[in-house]
Every structure is written in structure tokens, then in C-alpha cells.
Amino acid sequence: MKNGQLRSESDRTASVIILIVMTIILIGCILGMTYLFDYGFYSNEDNGKTAKSVAVQLYSLEDLDFAKDYYNCASINEKTEQDESRIKFYRTKFSLDQSSFIFNVEDSSGVVVFDSVFDTTYNKDEAELKDNNQSVSYEDIKKNPHFISYNSYAEGAKYVGYEDFTVLNKNRQPETFRINYVIIEGEEVKANDKYSTAFRWIEIANSLKYFLFVVMFFAALIIIILLSMITINAGFKDDENGEIVPGFIDKIPLDICTMFLIALFTVAWIITGLTSAAAVDMVLNNVVMMFVCVAAVLVLMTYLQTLSVRVKMGKIYKNTLFYRFYRKFKRKAPRKFRRFFNDLTVFKKLILGISVFVLGEAAILSLIAYKGILTDGADPKSVMLTFIVVWAMTRLIIIPIFVMYAINLHYVKEEGQKLAKGVLGDDISDKLSIASIRAHGKNLDKIRDEINKAMEQELKSEKLKNELITNVSHDIKTPLTSIKNYVDLLNREDLSNEDRKKYLEIVNRHTDKLTMLLGDLIEASQISSGNIDIELEKTSLNIIIEQTIEEFAVKFMKSELIPRVEMPEEDIYIMGDGKWIWRIFSNLLNNACKYAAPGTDVEIILDKKQNEAVIKIANIAGHDLDFEGKELFERFVRGDSSRHTEGNGLGLSIAKSLTELQNGKLDINVNNNKFIAVLKFELAD
């Protein structure tokens, strides 16, 4: 993952896994805080006291039943083996090492008849306590300096209680007793039982009660960030054209997807409500809540992904049933009405969309509040919770969309600032995911491309200007110098007639060369500017090639070149001007005669490929070609960089311009000192 982009399938999978984990943590925090609120953890100076009281009430119910049975067994005079076994079990169970629950039993007159701490029974008739088959007076036990009883723990205890119960005495008459119990806590606790464990967890919960807010905030923040990232990176681009490829869900009308989403959330709401109302275990209720919420977040993620794909494709509203009905309505609507919607800018569309969203949200929330308030017996807490859930869900939908718009607009802003500073970067349209903004990005790309072209043209013009000055000055200076020198010689009186005639021929030859150079310059200027007359008509390339080869027969012999011609028997016709087509072939063959190695072939091949006529002219150069073919199209560039051969470097440039003026294309390739020129023209109908 780089710069918030999920570049691989593993990145997407990891994001979904983290999203699920964060959802579980968030729901866990919410459930935990709900229980803490219910048990008064956030009340002033409670600090878990209410929760501990509830735990004592729940856990003491079972221990009270055990305590009653314990007393019944201990109070029997003639105990059976089974009674002794039960007493032994209870002594272990209610020992201070095993239980924080201690108790005593009082009769109806308030006299203690049983104390779990010492496991003694007070017999009213004999006025003595029995312990381990040893008869000891109660007063004697109290005199012991280490004497500890139930009352030793009950004094100042926080969690105490009692329960009355009835048993049959020796005469089979009902007799009422009271069990007083206390739960030991703090430093006095020796047992690691359910009470101490519950108190320990309650104290931990009390210490973390405010930390849950922090965890919940960051979990919600991470969920929003992950949903935004997954939404922004939704969709796969086609490798060939770079366009977003819609999936199966993306082809379903958006309003149907929206109704399906609402229906699923409604079902989830009903399931959680029924689970909470049913008398089910708290753990099972929490598991159901977790499962439903995770499923809801995954469904929401899928919905946001398809929403993002539609936005990127520019079809967020087009693939809807509403839009289809709207198009039918629009066809029958007045022209002014249609023009109004067609002229809406992106900003106006955004404002219109936000307005519709806000009004729709307000209508839904108002309906919920109205129904909840007016319904008899409605729970304000449930109405408020429904209100908050709907509000949060709408935000989860709209926030990723706004984030996507913000990122796209930020890219456009940055690119505009770069262009303003003259910094030309990469294509911005590839970074933009929203179709309407991508169109503006393409406009910026076009501006950047035009600036690039202008700069390249400026550099090229500057280079050509320098080359023009250098090359033309060389090509003009050389013959002018020769003319001047020979004119000086001709002015000599002692010059013989034979030498005078020879010098005059040299002067005439250099003069012709200058005239030809100036003529080529004027012609190149006219052709490059398109300031020549070209009459396009159906022209046979076979005939023009044959005529050109015949005219070059003598030049081929002087240059020791062998023309190899391949043409189909059937004429190939194009739309061109025969005079200028001949000029193109003439310049290319002249180039071959000047620079081809003597004794080699000049290949001239005419063929048809699809709807084009293709002419290939190739020859082996007589020297190393250390440049690319495109460089030869520049003016005053020669195949012989030493400029010892004839020519002025304008022939190929003129040929290219003439080809383009006749809707053709000329390419030059250099491969292992082999010069290849390829002409392409559209075939005539």
C-alpha cells in the first residue's frame, strides 16, 4: 500500500480483515460502555459498587441454598454417614480458603445457633457448643483471645444480607430461622472464588471505563479511514484502455441496491431487538450483536464500493430506475426544462445533490422522531438510539464520497498550481477517479501537452535557426568564395583564353549551385507552409514509379547502383498530385544516388496492405550512419555529416512535407547502415 492506494489483492484483503477486527472492537466498546452505564459505573462516586451488589445478589442465591442444607445437616443429633459426608463437603466449601461467603444462623429469638466460621451448633437445651465431638461451653470459646466468628467479619462489611427460612424441629413443628451472610472483600479475602473474581473484573472495568471512549474513538476513526480507502480504490481498470470495468453488483440499478441495503439493515435491527428482548444468555446476545454488526459493516462496504465504481464511471445516477423514469419524463418535458438541467455545472450538481441528501435525511429522521414520540409507550431511549444509528449510517455513506471528491479536487488544484509555475508533471487524468472531474483533468493534460509541444517546437526552431545560419552560411560561403577567387583570376590581363574559358565554367557551375540552393530554400518554405497548389486526383503509383526509374537510369549507372523493382501487375491507385508524387520519388532516389554504397542494390517495392498503398525504398549507405532516421527529416541535415557530398539537406524534408500535404505518411529507419524509406497513402476508391 502506498499513498493510500491499495495496489494489490493482498492489500484489499488485509484492509477488509482489519475492518472486521476494528468493527468487533468498536461493538465491544459500545456493549461494554452500555453495561457500565446500566450498572452505574459513570455515576458519581459509584466506582462499581452497584455492579458488585448485583453480582452478590446473583451469586448468593445458590450459596444460600447450600447454607440452609449445611445447617440442616449440622443440626441433626443422630447423623448418618451421608450427613457426615455432606457436612465435610460444606466445611470445605465454606472455609475461608475456598469461599468469601460466610454466614450464621439465628433462631426466632435472635440467638446464634450456627456459625460457618467455626462450624458450631448451639444447643438451647444443653447450653453448649459441639465441635468435632468435643463439648465446650460457648463462654469458654469466647474467652479465647483468638476467638473469631461471623460477627468479626460482619462489622463494617459492605455486602451483607439475610434470609428467613423454616425447618421442622424435633416435634415436627415448623420453626423459623434467619441466615445472616456477609461477602468478605479487600485484604481479608483468602479465597479465589466467584466473588473475588467478579470483584476483580469489576475493578478492572472501573479503571478502564474512560479508556473505552478513547478505544471507541480510534476504532471508529480507523473504520472510517478503511471504508474511505476501500471506497476510493474500488474497481479494477482494464489493462488496455485504463477504463473501470464494472462488476456484477455494479450493473444492478443503484436504487435497487439502496433499497436492499435498507432492508438488510432493517432486518439486522429487528434481529438485535428480538435478541435483546428474549430471555437469552448475555454472552449469546453479545455474539449475535457482534455477528450482525460485522455483517452490516461488510454490506455497507460493498455498497460503498459499488457507489465508488459508479462515481468513477460517471454513472452514479444513470444506472437507476429513477433516472430511467426521468429520461422518459424529460423527453416529454418542455425544452426550457431540459436546457436547465443540461446547463448545470459540476458545482451546481454537487449543491443539488447535497440539498436532496440533507432534505431526504431530515425527512427520514423527522418521521422516526414523529412516530416514536406519538406512539403510546414509546421508549425515548430507543427513539434516540434509532435516530443516532440512522444519522451515523448516512454519514458513513456520504463521508467516503466527499473524501473521494476532496482528493480528486486536490489533485486538480496541485496540477493547476504546477502549470502556473511552469512545472510540467505526469498525466493527472490517470490519478482522478470521478468522471466529471477527470474531464477537467484531461483538459489540464491537453494544456500541458500543448505547452510541451510549444516548448519542443521552440527548441526545435531555435536549433533549426542555428543550423540554418551554420549550414546555409557554409553552403553559400563556399561557392561565393570560389566565385570571388575566380573573378579575381579572370581580371588578370596575362590570363590565356583557355584558362579564362575554364574559369568561367567554374563560376557558372557555382552560380548554378547557388541558384539551386536558393530555389530549394524558397520551395521548402512554400511546401512546409502549404503555400503550393496540389490537385488530388486518382493517380497510378505504378506508372509514376516506372517513369521515375527511367529518368534516373543514367544517375544509377554513374553511381554504380542496381535498381531492384517489385510491383504488382495490377495498378495501385491513390488520391494524389502526380507532379508532386514524382517529386517525392525523385528526392528519395536522389538521396540514394548520393549516399548509397557503389555496387549495391536500390530496392523499390510497391504493395498493398489493408487499405493503404505502401512504397518501400531501401539502400545500403556508403558510410556509417550514426544517427536516427527522424533526424534526417530536419532541414540541412545530410547523410554525410562531413558535408563533402553534393546536396543541401533539404530533399527529405521536402519529401515529407509533400507526402503529408497529400494525406500520406513518410517514415525513415536506419538499421545496420541500411537506409529504409517507407511511404504510405490511402488507396483510392
Sequence and secondary structure as in RCSB ss.txt:
>XXXX:A:sequence
MKNGQLRSESDRTASVIILIVMTIILIGCILGMTYLFDYGFYSNEDNGKTAKSVAVQLYSLEDLDFAKDYYNCAS
INEKTEQDESRIKFYRTKFSLDQSSFIFNVEDSSGVVVFDSVFDTTYNKDEAELKDNNQSVSYEDIKKNPHFISY
NSYAEGAKYVGYEDFTVLNKNRQPETFRINYVIIEGEEVKANDKYSTAFRWIEIANSLKYFLFVVMFFAALIIII
LLSMITINAGFKDDENGEIVPGFIDKIPLDICTMFLIALFTVAWIITGLTSAAAVDMVLNNVVMMFVCVAAVLVL
MTYLQTLSVRVKMGKIYKNTLFYRFYRKFKRKAPRKFRRFFNDLTVFKKLILGISVFVLGEAAILSLIAYKGILT
DGADPKSVMLTFIVVWAMTRLIIIPIFVMYAINLHYVKEEGQKLAKGVLGDDISDKLSIASIRAHGKNLDKIRDE
INKAMEQELKSEKLKNELITNVSHDIKTPLTSIKNYVDLLNREDLSNEDRKKYLEIVNRHTDKLTMLLGDLIEAS
QISSGNIDIELEKTSLNIIIEQTIEEFAVKFMKSELIPRVEMPEEDIYIMGDGKWIWRIFSNLLNNACKYAAPGT
DVEIILDKKQNEAVIKIANIAGHDLDFEGKELFERFVRGDSSRHTEGNGLGLSIAKSLTELQNGKLDINVNNNKF
IAVLKFELAD
>XXXX:A:secstr
 BTTB  SHHHHHHHHHHHHHHHHHHHHHHHHHHHHHHTTTTSTTTTTHHHHHHHHHHHHHHHHHHHHHHHHHHT
 SS  HHHHHHHHHHHHHTSTTT SEEEEEEETTS EEEETTTTEEEETTTTEEEETTEEE HHHHHHSTT   H
HHHHTT SSEEEEEEEEE TTS EEEEEEEEEE  GGG    SHHHHHHHHHHHHHHHTTHHHHHHHHHHHHHHH
HHHHHHHT SEE TTT  EE  TGGGS HHHHHHHHHHHHHHHHHHHHHHHHS   HHHHHHHHHHHHHHHHHHH
HHHHHHHHHHHHHT TTTSSHHHHHHHHHHHHS HHHHHHHHT  HHHHHHHHHHHHHHHHHHHHHHHHHHHHHS
TT  HHHHHHHHHHHHHHHHHHHHHHHHHHHHHHHHHHHHHHHHHHT   S STTT  SHHHHHHHHHHHHHHHH
HHHHHHHHHHHHHHHHHIIIIIHHHHHHHHHHHHHHHHHHT TT  HHHHHHHHHHHHHHHHHHHHHHHHHHHHH
HHHTT S    EEEEHHHHHHHHHHHTHHHHHHTT EEEEE  SS  EEEE HHHHHHHHHHHHHHHHHHB TT 
EEEEEEEEETTEEEEEEEEEBSS   S GGGGGSTT  SSTT  SS  S HHHHHHHHHHHTT EEEEEEETTEE
EEEEEEEB  
